């Protein structure tokens, strides 16, 4: 029997629909129900500390919901609905899925410095655990283990390593301290509901298969590599599991126009007739976090340039792709100038063949919406780019509204 096939346009719409971009934004007050809807669509929210605009974990909600209370994630974490773990890097994930990550918690840490401390100083690890039990929640600095001048941010002292080792094992959980973004560590049972912690632990292969099915649900359609990458699994381990899932009817193998590898479609995936989205995407949004996938789906070559020397950057420091309809049509380098209450567009670039005036108008509307959500009063195009000259008058003609 011939495999099913999707055109490139259908694959884009399947993918964007799966990520929630076929859903209209809420017309009224946004609350926890809307957060749950987004989490159901995307499965996890990757965390990043860069705050030149806003911390990245807030942007996927804005892209799908528009302006919303900025405490939604923190409040859900405090109530035990979300927890932080190493999933697609550091991520907020539903506490309901805790059992699916226990195989990782039981695996050796991927970094040698952690494995060495856990092997060489188990008594110290237990002392740190007892300290958290008696004094938690704590941040790493509360242990005061460092001797001498602190080095770069990745130069962990033994206390921090012990906390992170216990976090990796799932014995400690963490949430973020609002004022400085530091991890607050506490016993897992004080952060995650007991009825979740008490669930049986599934076999590793079963948990991995569930994660692959979830990845297919969130992606809509994806290659094996992309399915594995969603929860940072390894391709060789996932290859036979994907084959089993196809045999079981839990994934559908399809040909996608322009793809050199087979696609895997979730059985519940739908193909929206039209995507009418307008959204600024975080560099760590699931739509674009896999750069090869973004290029394959949208013909959009995207690289984050935070770690590129300023003189060598092509598009800017903190560049957000702009989704309009079912296409990525532009990118903007954004900065929140909080002292002057201004959202700065430090550069703006359009993709070839776009209708510049239309794209600039829609982008200006989204920028004004973002500025109001962030409590800023102005938007200003302040830098270069082939879209800047068209965007500047559109921005000037689009007022910023106060949030709420």
BAFIDREN-787533 format. One record per residue (C-alpha): z, x, y; residue number from 1; residue in one letter. Coordinates in nm, 3 decimals, padded with zeros to 5 digits. Example, Ala and Ser with C-alpha at 12.3 -4.5 7.8 and 13.67 -1.06 7.14 Angstrom:
2
        w        u        v  seq  type
   00.780   01.230  -00.450    1     A
   00.714   01.367  -00.106    2     S
//
This chain:
404
        w        u        v  seq  type
   00.000   00.000   00.000    1     X
  -00.095   00.134   00.342    2     X
   00.190   00.221   00.575    3     X
   00.248   00.010   00.884    4     X
   00.138   00.164   01.212    5     X
   00.230   00.146   01.579    6     X
   00.022   00.232   01.881    7     X
   00.168   00.474   02.135    8     X
   00.232   00.184   02.373    9     X
   00.408  -00.019   02.103   10     X
   00.628   00.279   02.013   11     X
   00.735   00.316   02.377   12     X
   00.823  -00.052   02.401   13     X
   01.008  -00.048   02.069   14     X
   01.208   00.254   02.184   15     X
   01.291   00.116   02.528   16     X
   01.375  -00.225   02.387   17     X
   01.613  -00.068   02.137   18     X
   01.784   00.115   02.424   19     X
   01.841  -00.207   02.616   20     X
   01.565  -00.183   02.873   21     X
   01.407  -00.514   02.773   22     X
   01.733  -00.685   02.874   23     X
   01.776  -00.801   03.235   24     X
   02.059  -00.649   03.431   25     X
   02.361  -00.876   03.483   26     X
   02.327  -01.107   03.782   27     X
   02.701  -01.143   03.841   28     X
   03.022  -00.952   03.788   29     X
   02.998  -00.672   03.532   30     X
   03.289  -00.636   03.291   31     X
   03.391  -00.504   02.948   32     X
   03.152  -00.740   02.770   33     X
   02.857  -00.569   02.936   34     X
   02.991  -00.225   02.842   35     X
   03.009  -00.342   02.480   36     X
   02.651  -00.462   02.499   37     X
   02.534  -00.121   02.621   38     X
   02.737   00.062   02.358   39     X
   02.588  -00.162   02.091   40     X
   02.242  -00.063   02.216   41     X
   02.289   00.311   02.256   42     X
   02.579   00.385   02.020   43     X
   02.738   00.665   02.220   44     X
   02.757   00.811   02.568   45     X
   02.722   01.187   02.604   46     X
   02.977   01.351   02.835   47     X
   02.897   01.621   03.087   48     X
   03.116   01.773   03.357   49     X
   02.857   01.839   03.630   50     X
   02.951   01.624   03.930   51     X
   02.689   01.709   04.193   52     X
   02.578   01.342   04.183   53     X
   02.819   01.161   03.950   54     X
   02.941   01.259   03.606   55     X
   02.659   01.201   03.362   56     X
   02.849   00.958   03.139   57     X
   02.844   00.698   03.418   58     X
   02.466   00.703   03.457   59     X
   02.357   00.531   03.131   60     X
   02.565   00.229   03.233   61     X
   02.414   00.224   03.581   62     X
   02.063   00.256   03.438   63     X
   02.115  -00.053   03.221   64     X
   02.366  -00.259   03.420   65     X
   02.318  -00.158   03.782   66     X
   02.632  -00.140   03.998   67     X
   02.947  -00.187   03.793   68     X
   03.317  -00.093   03.805   69     X
   03.331   00.281   03.754   70     X
   03.648   00.252   03.545   71     X
   03.479   00.069   03.256   72     X
   03.467   00.369   03.022   73     X
   03.816   00.495   03.112   74     X
   03.966   00.148   03.068   75     X
   03.797   00.099   02.730   76     X
   03.922   00.441   02.617   77     X
   04.276   00.364   02.734   78     X
   04.264   00.039   02.534   79     X
   04.149   00.217   02.219   80     X
   03.795   00.074   02.209   81     X
   03.632   00.413   02.265   82     X
   03.734   00.762   02.164   83     X
   03.593   01.104   02.240   84     X
   03.456   01.328   01.970   85     X
   03.187   01.590   01.903   86     X
   02.895   01.366   01.809   87     X
   02.587   01.424   02.024   88     X
   02.784   01.703   02.189   89     X
   03.104   01.565   02.346   90     X
   03.061   01.189   02.348   91     X
   03.234   00.857   02.397   92     X
   03.191   00.661   02.075   93     X
   03.326   00.327   01.951   94     X
   03.660   00.359   01.775   95     X
   03.519   00.119   01.513   96     X
   03.301   00.409   01.393   97     X
   03.586   00.657   01.351   98     X
   03.555   00.661   00.971   99     X
   03.187   00.768   00.994  100     X
   03.287   01.100   01.151  101     X
   03.571   01.197   00.920  102     X
   03.341   01.412   00.705  103     X
   03.288   01.623   01.017  104     X
   03.660   01.633   01.087  105     X
   03.713   01.763   00.734  106     X
   03.441   02.029   00.765  107     X
   03.497   02.384   00.891  108     X
   03.462   02.421   01.265  109     X
   03.120   02.548   01.369  110     X
   03.267   02.828   01.586  111     X
   03.415   03.134   01.421  112     X
   03.693   03.182   01.676  113     X
   03.835   02.842   01.577  114     X
   03.803   02.907   01.204  115     X
   03.979   03.241   01.241  116     X
   04.276   03.098   01.430  117     X
   04.307   02.811   01.183  118     X
   04.303   03.054   00.891  119     X
   04.516   03.332   01.044  120     X
   04.777   03.131   01.236  121     X
   04.836   02.794   01.068  122     X
   05.202   02.800   01.174  123     X
   05.096   02.830   01.540  124     X
   04.855   02.539   01.498  125     X
   05.143   02.328   01.364  126     X
   05.368   02.436   01.653  127     X
   05.106   02.315   01.899  128     X
   05.075   01.988   01.709  129     X
   05.453   01.940   01.720  130     X
   05.453   02.018   02.094  131     X
   05.195   01.745   02.154  132     X
   05.391   01.504   01.934  133     X
   05.702   01.566   02.146  134     X
   05.540   01.597   02.491  135     X
   05.193   01.441   02.480  136     X
   04.964   01.360   02.635  137     X
   04.908   01.714   02.764  138     X
   04.626   01.925   02.903  139     X
   04.559   02.275   02.773  140     X
   04.721   02.433   03.078  141     X
   05.053   02.279   02.983  142     X
   05.082   02.524   02.692  143     X
   05.078   02.828   02.922  144     X
   04.967   03.063   02.644  145     X
   04.740   03.286   02.849  146     X
   04.849   03.635   02.942  147     X
   04.664   03.794   03.231  148     X
   04.385   03.663   03.450  149     X
   04.187   03.367   03.319  150     X
   03.823   03.446   03.255  151     X
   03.519   03.221   03.252  152     X
   03.560   02.857   03.150  153     X
   03.461   02.928   02.790  154     X
   03.725   03.202   02.756  155     X
   03.974   02.994   02.559  156     X
   04.329   03.111   02.508  157     X
   04.500   03.049   02.175  158     X
   04.668   02.733   02.297  159     X
   04.338   02.577   02.400  160     X
   04.180   02.686   02.071  161     X
   04.466   02.527   01.878  162     X
   04.428   02.201   02.068  163     X
   04.053   02.200   02.010  164     X
   04.100   02.280   01.642  165     X
   04.337   01.985   01.605  166     X
   04.090   01.770   01.801  167     X
   03.811   01.877   01.566  168     X
   04.025   01.780   01.266  169     X
   04.094   01.439   01.419  170     X
   04.469   01.492   01.422  171     X
   04.459   01.486   01.801  172     X
   04.246   01.262   02.016  173     X
   04.168   01.299   02.386  174     X
   04.073   01.119   02.700  175     X
   03.970   01.258   03.038  176     X
   04.210   01.301   03.329  177     X
   04.038   01.127   03.623  178     X
   04.115   01.375   03.899  179     X
   03.986   01.695   03.735  180     X
   03.806   01.579   03.417  181     X
   04.040   01.785   03.195  182     X
   04.098   01.665   02.840  183     X
   04.433   01.498   02.787  184     X
   04.532   01.552   02.423  185     X
   04.763   01.327   02.227  186     X
   04.823   01.227   01.867  187     X
   04.530   01.030   01.731  188     X
   04.758   00.742   01.631  189     X
   04.867   00.705   01.993  190     X
   04.507   00.671   02.115  191     X
   04.316   00.504   01.832  192     X
   04.433   00.172   01.679  193     X
   04.614   00.209   01.348  194     X
   04.400  -00.051   01.172  195     X
   04.101   00.179   01.234  196     X
   04.280   00.499   01.130  197     X
   04.403   00.326   00.814  198     X
   04.053   00.239   00.689  199     X
   03.936   00.419   00.375  200     X
   03.722   00.725   00.436  201     X
   03.370   00.673   00.298  202     X
   03.193   00.944   00.096  203     X
   03.015   01.191   00.323  204     X
   02.666   01.092   00.206  205     X
   02.739   00.724   00.274  206     X
   02.871   00.799   00.621  207     X
   02.571   01.018   00.701  208     X
   02.334   00.743   00.587  209     X
   02.509   00.490   00.809  210     X
   02.469   00.726   01.105  211     X
   02.098   00.763   01.029  212     X
   02.054   00.385   01.016  213     X
   02.244   00.356   01.344  214     X
   02.023   00.623   01.496  215     X
   01.717   00.424   01.391  216     X
   01.866   00.112   01.547  217     X
   01.930   00.294   01.875  218     X
   01.594   00.471   01.883  219     X
   01.392   00.177   01.748  220     X
   01.143   00.418   01.595  221     X
   01.191   00.792   01.549  222     X
   01.099   01.094   01.341  223     X
   01.342   01.237   01.087  224     X
   01.428   01.517   01.331  225     X
   01.511   01.264   01.603  226     X
   01.720   01.051   01.369  227     X
   01.923   01.354   01.263  228     X
   01.960   01.477   01.621  229     X
   02.114   01.151   01.747  230     X
   02.448   01.234   01.584  231     X
   02.381   01.608   01.556  232     X
   02.320   01.613   01.183  233     X
   02.118   01.882   01.008  234     X
   01.759   01.811   00.904  235     X
   01.779   01.954   00.548  236     X
   02.082   01.737   00.469  237     X
   01.922   01.426   00.619  238     X
   01.576   01.455   00.461  239     X
   01.673   01.321   00.113  240     X
   01.904   01.063   00.271  241     X
   01.619   00.924   00.483  242     X
   01.405   00.902   00.169  243     X
   01.683   00.703   00.000  244     X
   01.709   00.472   00.299  245     X
   01.335   00.406   00.284  246     X
   01.362   00.326  -00.087  247     X
   01.651   00.091  -00.012  248     X
   01.454  -00.089   00.260  249     X
   01.700   00.013   00.532  250     X
   01.432   00.218   00.710  251     X
   01.058   00.151   00.726  252     X
   00.820   00.446   00.729  253     X
   00.539   00.400   00.983  254     X
   00.252   00.590   01.136  255     X
   00.266   00.622   01.513  256     X
  -00.038   00.699   01.722  257     X
  -00.028   01.061   01.838  258     X
   00.269   01.161   01.620  259     X
   00.220   01.443   01.372  260     X
   00.524   01.336   01.168  261     X
   00.602   00.995   01.015  262     X
   00.807   00.754   01.218  263     X
   01.100   00.557   01.079  264     X
   01.146   00.204   01.208  265     X
   01.469   00.009   01.190  266     X
   01.401  -00.322   01.006  267     X
   01.548  -00.522   01.296  268     X
   01.343  -00.341   01.561  269     X
   01.130  -00.564   01.782  270     X
   00.827  -00.487   01.996  271     X
   00.879  -00.641   02.339  272     X
   00.559  -00.774   02.492  273     X
   00.654  -00.609   02.819  274     X
   00.919  -00.376   02.959  275     X
   01.003  -00.445   03.324  276     X
   01.264  -00.174   03.368  277     X
   01.353   00.023   03.679  278     X
   01.609   00.294   03.619  279     X
   01.716   00.646   03.707  280     X
   01.803   00.826   03.384  281     X
   02.072   01.084   03.333  282     X
   01.949   01.418   03.193  283     X
   02.167   01.322   02.893  284     X
   02.048   00.963   02.849  285     X
   01.932   00.897   02.490  286     X
   01.586   00.809   02.620  287     X
   01.530   01.168   02.735  288     X
   01.800   01.390   02.585  289     X
   01.557   01.502   02.315  290     X
   01.294   01.667   02.536  291     X
   01.029   01.680   02.264  292     X
   01.072   01.308   02.202  293     X
   01.039   01.232   02.576  294     X
   00.714   01.427   02.583  295     X
   00.587   01.259   02.268  296     X
   00.673   00.904   02.377  297     X
   00.596   00.924   02.748  298     X
   00.382   01.234   02.800  299     X
   00.666   01.349   03.025  300     X
   00.760   01.715   03.009  301     X
   01.123   01.742   03.114  302     X
   01.360   02.037   03.128  303     X
   01.703   02.051   03.287  304     X
   01.722   02.340   03.531  305     X
   02.094   02.359   03.607  306     X
   02.113   02.704   03.446  307     X
   01.784   02.828   03.594  308     X
   01.816   03.056   03.902  309     X
   01.743   02.858   04.216  310     X
   01.429   03.052   04.303  311     X
   01.279   02.982   03.959  312     X
   01.344   02.608   03.947  313     X
   01.034   02.392   03.934  314     X
   01.181   02.053   04.021  315     X
   01.544   02.108   04.122  316     X
   01.905   02.141   04.012  317     X
   02.003   01.791   03.890  318     X
   01.680   01.606   03.824  319     X
   01.673   01.246   03.704  320     X
   01.359   01.092   03.552  321     X
   01.257   00.756   03.700  322     X
   01.165   00.483   03.453  323     X
   00.937   00.211   03.588  324     X
   00.805  -00.046   03.345  325     X
   00.757   00.140   03.018  326     X
   00.663   00.473   03.176  327     X
   00.845   00.772   03.320  328     X
   00.664   00.792   03.653  329     X
   00.863   01.032   03.871  330     X
   01.164   01.260   03.893  331     X
   01.412   01.323   04.174  332     X
   01.670   01.596   04.235  333     X
   01.978   01.410   04.359  334     X
   02.303   01.514   04.521  335     X
   02.590   01.305   04.655  336     X
   02.679   01.452   04.995  337     X
   03.019   01.286   04.999  338     X
   03.132   01.443   05.326  339     X
   02.840   01.277   05.509  340     X
   02.836   00.968   05.284  341     X
   02.472   01.033   05.198  342     X
   02.268   01.036   04.880  343     X
   02.035   01.333   04.920  344     X
   01.695   01.339   04.754  345     X
   01.651   01.714   04.740  346     X
   01.304   01.683   04.590  347     X
   01.080   01.405   04.460  348     X
   00.787   01.446   04.224  349     X
   00.542   01.191   04.089  350     X
   00.352   01.195   03.762  351     X
  -00.029   01.220   03.769  352     X
  -00.214   00.893   03.818  353     X
   00.075   00.683   03.950  354     X
   00.038   00.429   04.231  355     X
   00.245   00.629   04.477  356     X
   00.328   00.355   04.726  357     X
   00.445   00.116   04.454  358     X
   00.650   00.382   04.275  359     X
   00.803   00.501   04.604  360     X
   00.904   00.147   04.697  361     X
   01.070   00.078   04.361  362     X
   01.238   00.419   04.360  363     X
   01.370   00.365   04.714  364     X
   01.524   00.034   04.602  365     X
   01.694   00.201   04.306  366     X
   01.822   00.488   04.521  367     X
   01.970   00.244   04.773  368     X
   02.139   00.055   04.487  369     X
   02.282   00.381   04.349  370     X
   02.407   00.493   04.689  371     X
   02.594   00.167   04.742  372     X
   02.744   00.187   04.394  373     X
   02.871   00.539   04.470  374     X
   03.023   00.428   04.802  375     X
   02.766   00.617   05.008  376     X
   02.611   00.472   05.321  377     X
   02.275   00.644   05.351  378     X
   01.986   00.782   05.147  379     X
   01.788   01.073   05.287  380     X
   01.484   01.253   05.153  381     X
   01.575   01.610   05.234  382     X
   01.343   01.832   05.034  383     X
   00.998   01.905   04.894  384     X
   00.789   01.744   04.624  385     X
   00.452   01.571   04.604  386     X
   00.619   01.228   04.627  387     X
   00.857   01.311   04.913  388     X
   00.623   01.220   05.200  389     X
   00.560   00.875   05.052  390     X
   00.921   00.821   04.948  391     X
   01.076   00.910   05.287  392     X
   00.946   00.608   05.482  393     X
   01.020   00.378   05.186  394     X
   01.379   00.504   05.183  395     X
   01.408   00.462   05.560  396     X
   01.299   00.099   05.526  397     X
   01.543   00.017   05.242  398     X
   01.900  -00.049   05.353  399     X
   02.198   00.052   05.144  400     X
   02.425  -00.239   05.057  401     X
   02.798  -00.208   05.012  402     X
   02.898  -00.237   04.644  403     X
   03.038  -00.562   04.513  404     X
//
